[in-house]
Amino acid sequence: MKKWSLLVVALLVALTFTGCMSMFTALTVDPPVSTDASMLVLEAEDGTTGDYLFNTNATGWAPVVEDKNGAIVPFKMVNILADSDTFYFAENIMAGTYTLKGFRHVYTDYGLLPDGIIPNYEPYVSNPYHIRQEFMLDKPIVLQVKPAEMASFGKYSISSSWVGGAAGTTDDRWKVAPSSVKIVSNPADKNMLRTVKGITNANWAPWNARNPENPL
């Protein structure tokens, strides 16, 4: 019930203060492109509320994960699962070394937003009105992903405070104060894998065949 209450509040705030809601992607997933295709997942929570991260078209978080060549791996985000907090996943990756460097906060600077443009939650897209803030982990998390494997970076608790937030009036009101950011890492946590294992959507079946955990 707590999660659904937060979701309703977030929807209202997003609609009221930004004019458009981009809180989550639908729980859809692309099918495996090959028998060796793998997936990365991770879970994150708001360290203050212990619930979903507040991800909208004005303010949002995303993991910063690099492949072996240093390229950033884009993750999809879902804020609708009852048995987990914010769910991030990247499907159809190749086997190899992946490193979670930290987390990116992206906010809309209204002074840079052209008239008539409604921003979206796009943490991996370079938009002139989106400002990126990156907060690195004290110790990056390295995963060796096997072929045809669903692997998890674990769970992360992110605490932060906006400089103004919904009540602010400055163009950068959704910026987070860097001194307020605290990230607690739990790379051994398996809750996200177990939650995903319980998804009954048929599109997730071929991926869950690669998931080593049992459902909750």
Protein Blocks (a to p, Z undefined) as FASTA:
>chain_A
ZZmmmmmmmmmmmmmmnopacfbccddddddfbfkbccdddddddfklopacdddfkbcc
ddddddfkopacdddddfkbfkbccddddehiaedddddfbdcdddddfklmcghiacdd
dfkbccfkbccdddddfbdcdddddehiacdebjaddddddfklmmbmbfklmpccfklp
ccdddfkbcklmmmmmmpmbfklmmmmmmpmbdcZZ
